[in-house]
Every structure is written in C-alpha cells, then in structure tokens.
Amino acid sequence: LPRTRARAGTRPDARPRAGTIARVASSFRALRLAFATHRASASAGATRASFPPSRRARIFPGVRANRRALVAAMSTSDAPDDVFLEDLRSERSMEWVKAENERALAAIAGPTGKPEDDPMFAKLRAIYDDKRKIPNVRLRGDFVYNFWQDEHHVKGIWRRTTMDDFKTPEPTWETVLDVDALAALEGKSWVWKGPQFLDYGPGPNRDRVDRCVVNLSDGGTDACTVREFDVVAKAFVDGPDAFVLPPGKNSFCWVDRDVAWIGHDFGDGTMSPSGYPLTVREWRRGQPLEDAVEIWRGEPGDVVASGSAYWDKGHRYKVWYRAKTFYDTVRFVPHPDRPNEMVHVDIPTDFSFATFANHVVIHCKSEWTVGGGKGGEGGTKFIAGSVVAHPASAFFRGERSDFTVLYSPADDRCAYEGSSETKDYLMVHALEHMVTRVYVWRFDDATRTFSLVKEHAAENCQSFSAGGVDSERSNELFVTTEGFLDPTTLSTATAPDLDVSTPLKTNTAWFDASGMSVELREATSDDGTKVPYFLVRGQAQGGSNPTPAPTVLYGYGGVEISMSPG
C-alpha cells in the first residue's frame, strides 16, 4: 500500500537537499593500526559523563585519540588506497566526495543528476517544508523553545514563544538565535547541536532561566564548539569569564552558575580510542581552560568517561560514569553519609539507571536477584525487562529491602519502552502485544512511596506517548498520537488523566484515508511462533470476498529499536 507520511512532529529539522552528502569512513586497516598502537601504549587509569537515554552513541566511531598512528599509516607502502580520506578536508578528499555525489545523484535522479527533475522531489520537499508540521518544543521558564528549519532558514533558527501563545493556531515566534546569520557573520558552516540550560535548583533562583551553553558544529562533524549564551539578552556571553570550549568531542555539565564539569582533549591519555573524553575536569568561571582540575578518569580502553550533576525534584545528584562499551556502563556516586567518598552503583553494567525525586529507577535488561544467601538463595528476583524503584540513599548504602516494581512484563511479547514524568507522576511506557500501554504511578512526597493510579492503552492501532511539559513544577502533559491512517496529533492533558486531552496541533494529512482500514493480525511461522503484523488496506481489498492485490511488505528489527504502531 503506497503511502507518504512525514514524522514532522519528531523531526522538524529534517529536509531533503539537492546535494547528497557523502560520508567519509575510515578504512578498517587504518582503524586496526590505530587501535593496536593505542593498546600497546595504554596505561592504567580510573572513569564517565551523562549518557541520556535520548542520545544514542554511534556504532562506528571515528578514531581521534591516535592521530599519529593514522599519519604513519598514510606514509607506509602497504597503506590502503583510501587512507587519504582521514584528512577530511584535503583537496583530494573533497574531489572524491564530489565524484561520489555525482555518481549517487546520477543513480537517483537520472542523467541530469538533479533531484529537482524528479516529481517525487517536489512532493517530499512540500512535506518537509510544510508550515503546519508540529514544532518540537521544550518549556524553559516562561517560554517554550523550538529549533526550526525550512526553505528560508536552511541552517535553522532557535526561537521561542509563551506556552499560551504556542497553544494558538498561529503562534508568534521570537527568534533567539539565527544560525544562518551567525554562519554568514563568522564564516563558518555552523550546524545546530542543541542547548544545555543551567538549573539553579531550590532556593530564591528556582524559577530563574537566563543561561545556557549552545553546541555548534562546523560542517556537521562530531566535533562541537561549546559557547555560553544569555537567553535574556539573546546573545553570546563574551569576555574572559565566559564558558567557551574549542572544537572537539566535548562534554559539558553545569554544576552551578560559575562551575562546570567538562570533558575535552587535554592531550595524551585524555581521549579514548573512540575519540571521546576520558577525563572530567572541574572548570571554574574565569579560570584558564588548561588549569581546570581533573576530578574523574576512565580506563584507557573505555569508550567514554564523564560526570553529571543535576537536580531532581529538589534532590541533588552527582554521578560519574565509565562506558566500557556502548552497552556497558559503570557508575559511581558520593556516599550518602560521607560525600567525599565515592561508591560503586552495584547493578549490572547493561542495566539502565535513572532517578525520580529521592528514588533510583532501574531497568533490568536481564534477570536480577538481589539480597539472599550464596547464589542469591532467598533473595528477591526480578525478571528480565522489569523496572524497579528504590530509595536512593539507602540503595547507595547497599540496602536492597525497599523495592517497588513499576513494571514487570507479562510474557516475552511485552517490553518496556521508556518512562516520562511530571511533578508528581511517573509514567511507564510499554509495548504489549503491539499495543502501546502507559502505567501511571503517583509519587507521594510525604510518604516517599509510589502507587499505581491509572493505566492507559492506545486505541485504533495507534502509537501513544505522554511527557511532562515541566516535570519539576506541574503535572501538565504533552500527548502525541499517530497511526497508519492518522497524521501526528499533539494534545495537552493533565496527569494522571491521559485519556482526557485537548488537541493542539495536527500534521497535514498527505493522503486521503477515507474508506481505508488498519488491523492488527498474527501470522504463524513454521515453528509455531506468532508474528504480529498490521494490515492496511482499502475497501476493495476488504469485505467478505477480498480480491488479490499488490502488497508492500515491510519489517524492521535490530539495535533495540522496535517498530511501534503507526
């Protein structure tokens, strides 16, 4: 069944380009040489920063830590023919990119090599540049912020409006930063990589929102420049006291207004074989970058080491990480009673770890037994896929007696899909037999306990998600729904009543769905396995005497990314 649909609510920045960007990959032989050289010279060290769930690490990282090995490889007689691509912006590399672009465009768009000559290009361009696409917004203080790209703002504008104005059909946006204008002014091909706001935490400045850092990449590489920005003045902070990190695979975390934890290339031993920081340094306002004090270090073979300091509903957390692989992370926190002493967060390295108020929230990727005697006898067992909460301070002290099971899959066709929160509620999202279901837990601040208050199941083979508008201060929600025959709709609701919502915005319907239907069915494989699938069809293919018709079969699986309804 042919269909065209833009997920503009989640990717407002995506749009087709007339030119195809050729991605330059490092040769395997050069990679092996660099890794071998690194291993030979590695020495012991000690730890990592925030790995938020929304940020997925690249599976095939570039090599940066051992540039000398790559340079040496380029000069050897047995170097691969394409090792010159390590110098990304050399004349020879650019000639190769141009030739590959021309070859790809000829295959895609025919002899003219112009995608504009293909009628499909105009249709796709209209979808991506549609003014009705739902802006992806985040509330910060009095404003909701959005990054927007269209035919007039190719690099994009960072803009804002009030929440009340956003709820109107035609919001009036105020530009905070014009990336196109900035790129022209500074002679850089800036690509927007997002902001990180300063959270002042409890106290007189609780509602103050005035500073952030923005991440900008020259040409769209992984290396970003980090620059402090004043959102009140709508301008970069200048002068020697401003927080500015030069280009690199940097990490930056606000500790308070005048202190940050940073990861940066400080020379030998400070970057991993994957090109990410291995150290965390405490950098104080006005202090020369090179004088920032190292407070955390990973092992030489780690992917990345970092640290995160944040407020969660009035509770302060500091967490240090070592990512041994992309799926194995070791965590450390200050001891609750001896804050200068660091303790290991004793959970399997592939488990997910988060917090909610004064609790830790853990997603068990495999069966987990805690407490009990030798071999876990008499302990508490959580099945694979469970999500559990425990008072944080007690957990960090080693206690394991006060767990709340927030989710336990009923069978192997039920899976945890993530969680979201408001001020008083934690919402656990699951995909159960291909139906999206949300379990709403209320957190009682007085008793410090969770109680399940509602469940919500998506209807009509649609996907459904709900997230807090301002999870620190209110229970208001943004609710997003979409289906095979239904364009994405953004609504507001108030937790715990996810089913009582007010539609705000809906993407354009790019095809006529009248007379069409969608059903959730199952096929049985030769070994008896039930395989769910969605059947989308028109009236002519339905009814009591369906007729054979051309059918598009599509499926996807892998990298822990499931295909949800819609």
C-alpha positions in Angstrom: 0.0 0.0 0.0 1.8 3.2 -1.1 1.7 6.0 1.5 3.6 9.1 2.2 3.8 10.5 5.7 6.2 12.9 7.5 7.0 12.4 11.1 7.4 16.2 11.3 6.4 16.4 15.0 9.6 14.5 15.9 11.9 15.7 13.2 11.1 19.3 12.3 14.7 19.8 11.3 14.7 17.2 8.5 14.5 18.2 4.9 15.9 17.0 1.6 18.8 18.6 0.0 19.7 18.9 -3.7 23.2 17.8 -3.0 23.9 14.4 -1.4 26.4 14.4 1.4 29.0 11.7 1.0 30.0 10.3 4.4 33.7 9.6 4.6 34.5 6.4 6.5 37.9 5.5 7.9 39.5 2.4 6.4 39.5 -0.7 8.5 43.2 -1.2 8.2 43.9 2.3 9.5 41.5 1.7 12.3 43.2 -1.6 13.3 46.6 0.1 13.2 45.4 3.0 15.5 43.7 0.6 18.0 46.7 -1.6 18.1 49.0 1.3 18.7 46.7 2.6 21.5 46.6 -0.8 23.2 50.4 -1.1 23.1 50.8 2.3 24.9 47.8 2.2 27.2 48.4 2.6 30.9 46.0 2.2 33.9 43.7 5.0 34.9 40.3 5.4 36.7 36.2 6.9 34.9 32.5 9.0 32.6 29.5 11.8 31.9 25.9 11.7 31.3 24.6 9.2 28.7 21.0 10.4 28.4 18.5 7.8 27.0 17.6 10.1 24.2 21.1 10.2 22.9 22.3 7.1 21.0 26.0 6.6 20.6 27.3 5.9 17.1 28.1 2.3 16.5 31.0 3.1 14.3 33.0 5.8 16.0 35.9 7.6 14.3 39.4 7.4 15.6 40.9 10.6 17.0 43.0 9.6 20.0 45.8 8.2 18.0 46.2 10.6 15.0 49.9 9.9 14.9 49.2 6.3 14.0 47.0 7.3 11.2 49.5 9.7 9.8 52.1 7.0 10.0 49.7 4.6 8.1 49.4 7.2 5.3 53.1 7.2 4.8 53.6 3.4 4.7 53.7 1.5 1.4 51.0 -1.0 2.5 48.5 1.7 3.5 45.1 1.2 1.9 44.3 3.3 -1.2 41.6 5.3 0.6 43.6 6.2 3.7 43.8 9.8 2.3 40.2 10.2 3.5 41.5 10.5 7.1 42.3 14.1 6.1 38.6 15.1 5.8 39.0 18.5 4.1 42.0 17.9 1.9 41.7 18.8 -1.8 41.9 15.1 -2.7 39.2 14.1 -0.2 36.9 16.9 -1.5 37.4 15.7 -5.1 36.5 12.2 -4.0 33.3 13.5 -2.3 32.3 15.4 -5.4 32.8 12.4 -7.6 30.8 10.2 -5.3 28.0 12.7 -5.0 27.7 13.0 -8.8 27.7 9.2 -9.1 24.9 8.8 -6.5 22.8 11.6 -7.9 23.0 10.1 -11.4 21.8 6.8 -10.0 19.0 8.5 -8.0 17.9 11.3 -10.3 19.0 10.1 -13.8 21.5 11.6 -16.3 20.9 15.2 -15.3 21.9 14.5 -11.7 19.3 17.0 -10.5 16.8 15.6 -7.9 14.6 18.6 -8.7 13.8 17.0 -12.1 12.1 14.1 -10.3 8.4 14.8 -9.5 8.9 13.0 -6.2 11.4 15.6 -5.0 8.7 18.4 -5.1 6.3 16.2 -3.1 8.9 15.4 -0.5 10.1 19.0 -0.3 6.5 20.1 0.3 6.2 17.7 3.2 9.4 18.7 4.9 8.9 22.4 4.4 5.2 22.2 5.5 4.4 25.2 7.7 1.8 23.0 9.6 4.3 20.5 10.8 4.3 20.3 14.6 7.2 22.1 16.3 9.1 20.0 18.8 9.2 22.2 21.9 10.7 22.3 25.4 9.5 24.5 28.1 12.2 26.6 29.9 10.9 29.2 32.4 8.3 31.4 30.7 8.9 30.2 27.2 8.7 27.1 25.0 11.8 26.8 22.8 12.0 25.2 19.3 14.6 24.8 16.6 13.1 25.3 13.2 14.3 24.7 9.6 12.6 25.5 6.3 13.3 26.8 2.9 14.0 30.3 4.3 16.1 29.0 7.3 18.3 26.3 5.9 20.6 26.1 8.8 17.8 27.0 11.2 16.6 29.4 13.8 16.3 28.8 17.5 13.1 30.5 18.6 10.6 30.8 21.5 7.1 31.8 22.5 5.0 31.6 25.6 3.0 28.4 26.4 -0.3 30.2 26.0 0.7 31.5 22.6 2.0 28.1 21.5 -1.5 26.7 22.1 -3.0 29.1 19.5 -3.3 28.0 15.8 -0.7 30.6 14.7 1.9 31.3 17.4 4.1 34.4 17.2 7.7 33.3 17.5 10.6 35.3 18.7 14.0 34.5 17.2 16.6 33.8 19.9 19.5 32.8 17.6 19.6 32.8 13.8 22.1 30.1 12.8 22.1 31.1 9.1 23.0 34.7 10.1 25.6 33.5 12.6 27.3 31.3 10.0 27.4 34.2 7.5 28.8 36.6 10.1 31.5 34.2 11.3 32.4 32.5 8.1 31.5 29.0 9.5 29.2 26.3 8.3 27.5 26.1 11.6 25.2 23.1 12.3 23.0 23.3 15.4 23.6 20.6 18.0 21.3 21.9 20.8 21.4 23.8 24.1 22.1 22.9 27.8 20.3 25.1 30.3 21.6 26.0 33.8 19.3 24.7 36.5 19.7 26.8 39.7 17.9 24.3 41.8 15.9 25.0 45.0 16.1 28.5 46.6 15.4 32.1 45.5 16.6 31.4 41.9 14.4 28.4 41.5 12.5 29.9 38.6 15.4 31.8 37.1 16.2 30.8 33.5 18.9 33.0 31.9 21.9 31.0 30.9 22.7 28.0 28.7 25.5 26.7 26.5 24.9 26.0 22.9 26.7 23.3 20.9 27.6 24.2 17.3 29.4 22.0 14.8 31.4 23.5 11.9 30.2 21.4 8.9 28.2 18.9 10.9 31.0 16.8 12.3 31.0 15.2 15.7 33.4 18.0 17.0 31.4 20.8 18.6 32.2 24.2 19.9 30.5 24.9 23.3 29.6 28.6 23.8 27.8 30.3 26.8 24.6 32.1 25.8 22.4 34.6 27.6 18.8 33.8 26.7 17.6 37.1 28.3 19.9 39.3 26.1 19.6 36.7 23.3 23.4 37.0 22.8 26.6 35.0 23.4 28.4 35.8 26.6 31.7 37.5 25.8 34.8 38.1 27.7 37.4 36.1 29.5 34.9 34.8 32.1 32.6 33.2 29.6 32.5 29.4 29.3 33.7 28.5 25.8 35.2 25.2 24.7 37.1 25.0 21.4 36.0 22.4 18.8 36.2 18.8 19.9 34.1 15.9 21.1 33.4 17.8 24.2 31.1 17.2 27.1 29.7 20.0 29.3 27.6 19.8 32.5 26.6 22.8 34.6 27.3 22.3 38.4 26.2 25.9 39.2 26.4 29.3 37.6 30.2 29.5 38.0 31.3 25.9 37.9 31.1 23.3 35.1 32.3 19.7 34.6 33.9 19.3 31.2 35.3 16.6 29.0 37.9 17.8 26.4 41.0 16.8 24.6 43.7 17.9 27.0 46.4 15.8 25.3 47.9 12.3 25.7 45.7 9.9 27.7 42.6 12.2 27.9 40.8 10.8 24.9 39.5 7.3 24.3 40.3 5.1 21.3 36.8 6.0 20.1 37.7 9.7 20.2 35.6 10.7 23.3 36.8 12.3 26.6 38.3 10.0 29.2 38.5 12.6 32.0 36.2 15.0 33.8 37.6 18.3 34.9 36.1 20.9 37.2 36.3 24.3 35.4 35.5 27.5 37.3 34.4 30.7 35.7 37.4 32.9 34.8 39.9 30.0 35.1 42.1 29.2 32.1 40.9 26.0 30.5 44.2 24.3 30.9 44.0 24.9 34.7 40.7 23.0 35.1 41.2 20.4 37.8 40.8 16.7 36.9 38.2 15.0 39.2 37.5 11.8 37.3 39.2 9.5 34.9 38.2 6.4 32.9 40.3 3.4 31.9 42.3 3.7 28.7 40.1 1.2 26.8 36.7 2.8 27.8 34.5 4.4 25.1 33.9 7.5 27.2 34.2 8.7 30.8 32.0 11.6 32.1 30.1 13.0 35.0 26.7 14.5 35.6 25.4 16.9 38.3 21.7 17.7 38.4 18.6 18.5 40.4 15.6 16.1 40.5 12.6 17.5 42.3 14.7 19.2 44.9 17.2 16.3 45.3 20.8 16.8 44.3 22.6 14.0 42.3 26.2 13.7 41.2 27.0 10.6 39.1 30.3 9.6 37.4 30.3 7.1 34.6 32.6 4.8 32.7 31.2 3.4 29.5 33.2 0.3 28.9 31.3 -0.3 25.7 28.2 1.3 24.1 26.0 -1.1 26.2 28.1 -1.5 29.4 28.3 1.4 31.9 29.9 1.5 35.3 28.5 4.2 37.7 29.8 5.8 40.9 28.1 8.3 43.3 29.1 10.1 46.5 28.4 8.1 49.6 25.2 9.5 51.3 26.9 9.8 54.7 30.5 10.5 53.5 30.1 12.8 50.5 33.9 12.8 49.8 33.9 9.1 49.4 32.8 7.6 46.1 30.8 4.3 46.0 30.0 2.0 43.1 26.4 1.8 42.0 26.1 -2.0 42.3 23.9 -3.0 39.3 24.8 -5.0 36.2 26.6 -2.8 33.6 24.0 -3.2 30.9 21.1 -2.0 33.1 19.6 1.5 32.7 19.8 3.8 35.6 17.8 7.0 36.3 16.3 8.9 39.3 12.9 10.2 40.3 12.8 12.5 43.3 14.6 10.6 46.1 14.5 7.2 44.3 16.7 5.4 41.8 14.8 3.8 38.9 16.4 0.8 37.3 15.6 -1.1 34.1 16.7 -4.7 34.4 17.9 -6.0 31.0 18.2 -9.5 32.3 17.0 -11.5 35.4 18.3 -9.9 38.6 18.5 -11.4 42.0 19.3 -9.1 45.0 19.9 -10.0 48.6 19.7 -13.5 49.9 22.4 -16.0 50.6 25.1 -17.6 48.4 24.0 -17.7 44.8 21.0 -15.4 45.6 19.1 -18.1 47.5 16.3 -16.4 49.4 16.8 -13.1 47.6 14.4 -11.0 45.6 14.2 -11.9 41.9 13.2 -9.5 39.1 12.6 -10.9 35.7 14.2 -9.5 32.6 12.5 -6.4 31.4 11.4 -5.3 34.9 11.6 -1.7 36.0 12.1 -1.2 39.8 12.5 1.8 42.1 14.3 2.0 45.4 15.0 4.9 47.9 18.3 6.3 46.6 20.3 7.0 49.7 19.5 3.5 51.1 20.4 1.9 47.8 23.8 3.7 47.7 24.5 2.5 51.2 24.0 -1.1 49.9 20.5 -1.7 51.2 18.1 -3.7 49.0 14.9 -4.1 51.0 12.6 -1.5 49.8 11.9 -2.1 46.1 8.8 -1.0 44.2 8.2 -2.9 41.0 7.0 -0.3 38.5 6.8 -2.7 35.5 7.1 -6.5 35.1 6.4 -7.9 31.6 3.7 -10.5 31.5 5.4 -12.5 28.8 8.1 -12.3 26.1 5.9 -10.1 23.9 5.7 -7.3 26.4 8.5 -4.8 26.6 9.4 -1.7 28.4 9.6 1.3 26.1 10.8 4.1 28.4 9.5 6.4 31.0 8.4 10.0 31.4 7.4 12.2 34.3 5.6 15.2 35.7 5.9 16.8 39.1 4.0 14.1 40.9 3.7 11.2 38.4 6.0 8.7 36.8 4.6 7.2 33.6 6.0 3.8 32.4 5.5 3.2 28.7 5.3 -0.4 27.4 4.6 -2.2 24.1 2.4 -5.2 24.9 1.4 -7.5 22.0 2.0 -4.5 19.7 -0.4 -2.2 21.8 1.1 0.8 23.5 0.2 0.9 27.2 1.1 3.5 29.8 1.1 2.8 33.5 0.7 6.0 35.6 2.3 5.9 39.1 1.7 8.7 41.6 4.6 9.6 43.9 3.6 10.7 47.4 6.2 13.2 48.6 5.1 12.8 52.3 5.4 9.0 52.5 8.0 8.7 49.7 6.1 5.9 48.1 4.7 5.0 44.6 1.2 3.9 43.9 -0.3 2.8 40.6 -3.3 5.1 39.9 -4.2 4.5 36.2 -3.4 2.6 33.0 -4.0 3.8 29.5 -4.0 1.7 26.3 -3.7 3.2 22.8 -6.6 2.7 20.5 -7.2 2.0 16.8 -3.7 0.7 16.2 -2.1 4.0 17.0 1.1 4.9 18.9 0.8 7.0 22.0 3.2 8.8 24.2 3.0 11.3 27.0 5.6 13.5 28.6 5.7 16.3 31.2 5.6 19.9 30.0 7.6 21.0 33.0 8.4 17.9 35.1 9.7 19.9 38.0 6.8 22.3 38.5 3.5 20.9 37.1 1.5 17.8 36.1 0.7 19.2 32.6 1.4 16.8 29.7 2.1 16.8 26.0 0.4 13.8 24.5 1.3 12.6 21.0 -0.7 10.1 18.9 -0.3 8.9 15.4 -1.4 5.9 13.3 -1.1 4.4 9.8 -4.1 6.4 8.7 -3.9 9.3 11.1 -1.4 12.2 11.0 0.5 13.0 14.1 -1.5 15.0 16.7 -0.1 16.9 19.6 -2.5 17.4 22.6 -2.3 18.6 26.2 -3.6 16.7 29.2 -3.1 16.6 33.0 -1.7 13.6 34.8 -3.0 11.1 35.7 -5.8 11.6 33.2 -4.0 10.8 30.0 -7.3 9.9 28.2 -8.7 13.4 28.7 -6.8 15.6 26.3 -7.2 18.7 24.3 -5.8 18.6 20.7 -3.4 21.5 19.9 -1.9 20.8 16.5 -2.1 18.2 13.8 0.2 17.5 10.9 -1.1 17.7 7.4 -2.8 14.6 6.1 -0.8 13.9 2.9 -3.2 11.2 1.5 -6.9 10.5 1.6 -7.5 7.7 4.1 -11.3 7.6 3.6 -12.6 4.1 3.1 -9.3 2.6 4.4 -8.8 0.4 7.5 -6.0 -1.0 9.6 -6.0 -4.2 11.6 -3.5 -5.9 13.9 -3.2 -9.6 12.9 -0.9 -12.5 13.5 0.9 -14.9 11.2 2.2 -18.3 12.4 5.6 -19.3 11.3 6.7 -22.9 10.6 8.0 -23.3 14.1 4.7 -22.1 15.6 5.9 -18.6 16.5 3.2 -16.0 16.4 4.3 -13.0 14.3 2.2 -9.8 14.7 1.7 -7.6 11.7 -0.5 -4.6 10.7 -2.7 -4.9 7.6 -3.5 -1.6 6.0 -5.9 -1.7 3.0 -8.8 0.0 1.2 -12.4 -1.2 0.9 -11.7 -3.0 -2.4 -9.3 -5.4 -0.6 -11.6 -6.0 2.4 -15.1 -7.3 2.8 -16.4 -10.9 2.7 -14.8 -11.6 -0.8 -11.4 -9.9 -0.8 -9.6 -9.9 -4.1 -5.8 -10.3 -4.5 -4.0 -7.0 -4.8 -0.3 -5.8 -5.0 1.0 -5.7 -1.4 4.0 -4.0 0.1 5.7 -6.0 2.9 7.9 -4.1 5.3 9.6 -5.1 8.5 12.5 -3.9 10.7 14.3 -5.2 13.7 17.6 -4.6 15.4 19.7 -2.2 17.6 17.0 -2.5 20.3 14.7 -0.2 18.1 11.2 -1.8 17.8 8.6 -0.7 15.3 5.6 0.7 17.2 2.1 1.0 15.7 1.9 3.8 13.2 
